[in-house]
Amino acid sequence: MIPSSESRHTRINQCLEDKTTLAYLHFVAYVAASLTPFLKLFQRDEPLVHILYDKVNEVTRICFRMFLKTEVVAEKMGNELKAIDCDCQMISRRLYDWNSEKV
C-alpha cells in the first residue's frame, strides 16, 4: 500500500521535531564517510580477494573504535576481534564526554 502524501508529511514532520533525528543523521554521515573508501575499493573490476581479509578487519576495527577504547581493539584481527567482550569499562570515554556535553 502506498502511503498518502498526508501521512508522509506527518511522519517527516515528526522526524524533524524529534531531537534525536539530528544525532542519527550525524552518525549515519560519519559511518558512511568511514566506509566509503572500503566500498570504492571493492567496486573495481579487478580481482581483490587477496586483500579482502585485511580490509574487512580494518573496517571492523574502525567501527569498533567508534564505541570501544582504542587499546581494546588495538591491531586485533579475525577471531580476536570477534572475541572482544564489550563491557562498560571498555566503552570509549568519548561517548560519555559527548553525551554529557549535550545534556
C-alpha positions as CSV (number, residue, x, y, z in Angstrom):
1,M,0.0,0.0,0.0
2,I,1.4,3.4,-1.0
3,P,1.2,5.9,1.9
4,S,-0.7,9.0,1.3
5,S,1.2,12.3,1.0
6,E,-0.5,13.5,4.2
7,S,0.8,10.5,6.2
8,R,4.3,11.0,4.7
9,H,4.1,14.7,5.6
10,T,3.1,13.9,9.1
11,R,5.9,11.3,9.5
12,I,8.5,13.7,8.1
13,N,7.2,16.4,10.4
14,Q,7.5,14.1,13.4
15,C,11.1,13.3,12.5
16,L,12.0,16.9,12.1
17,E,10.6,17.7,15.5
18,D,12.4,14.8,17.2
19,K,15.6,16.0,18.9
20,T,17.4,12.6,18.2
21,T,17.0,12.9,14.4
22,L,20.0,15.2,14.0
23,A,22.1,12.8,16.1
24,Y,21.0,9.9,13.9
25,L,21.8,11.8,10.7
26,H,25.3,12.8,12.0
27,F,26.0,9.2,13.0
28,V,24.9,7.9,9.5
29,A,27.1,10.5,7.8
30,Y,30.1,9.6,9.9
31,V,29.7,5.9,9.3
32,A,29.2,6.4,5.6
33,A,32.4,8.5,5.4
34,S,34.3,5.8,7.3
35,L,33.0,3.1,4.9
36,T,33.3,4.9,1.6
37,P,37.0,4.0,0.9
38,F,36.3,0.4,1.5
39,L,33.2,0.4,-0.7
40,K,35.0,2.2,-3.5
41,L,37.9,-0.2,-3.4
42,F,35.7,-3.2,-3.9
43,Q,33.7,-1.7,-6.7
44,R,36.6,-2.2,-9.1
45,D,36.5,-4.8,-11.9
46,E,39.8,-6.4,-10.9
47,P,40.0,-9.3,-8.5
48,L,40.7,-8.1,-5.0
49,V,40.1,-11.3,-3.0
50,H,43.7,-11.3,-1.9
51,I,43.2,-8.1,0.2
52,L,39.6,-8.8,1.3
53,Y,40.5,-10.3,4.7
54,D,42.8,-7.4,5.7
55,K,40.3,-4.7,4.6
56,V,37.4,-6.3,6.4
57,N,39.4,-6.4,9.5
58,E,40.4,-2.8,9.0
59,V,36.7,-1.7,8.6
60,T,35.7,-3.8,11.6
61,R,38.4,-2.1,13.8
62,I,37.2,1.4,12.5
63,C,33.6,0.5,13.6
64,F,34.7,-0.9,16.9
65,R,36.8,2.2,17.7
66,M,33.7,4.3,17.3
67,F,32.5,2.8,20.6
68,L,35.4,1.0,22.3
69,K,38.7,2.2,23.6
70,T,41.5,2.1,21.1
71,E,43.6,-0.1,23.3
72,V,40.8,-2.7,23.5
73,V,40.6,-3.0,19.7
74,A,44.4,-2.4,19.1
75,E,45.5,-4.3,15.9
76,K,43.4,-7.4,16.5
77,M,42.2,-9.4,13.6
78,G,39.7,-12.1,12.8
79,N,38.7,-14.2,15.8
80,E,40.5,-11.8,18.2
81,L,38.0,-9.1,17.1
82,K,35.1,-11.5,17.3
83,A,36.2,-12.5,20.9
84,I,36.1,-8.9,22.3
85,D,33.7,-8.9,25.2
86,C,32.2,-5.4,25.4
87,D,31.6,-4.3,29.0
88,C,31.2,-0.8,30.3
89,Q,34.9,-0.4,31.2
90,M,35.8,-0.9,27.5
91,I,33.5,1.8,26.2
92,S,35.3,4.8,24.8
93,R,35.4,7.8,27.1
94,R,34.5,9.9,24.0
95,L,30.9,8.6,24.2
96,Y,30.5,9.7,27.8
97,D,32.0,13.1,27.1
98,W,29.9,13.6,24.0
99,N,26.7,12.6,25.9
100,S,27.4,14.9,28.9
101,E,28.1,17.9,26.6
102,K,24.6,17.6,25.0
103,V,22.6,17.3,28.3
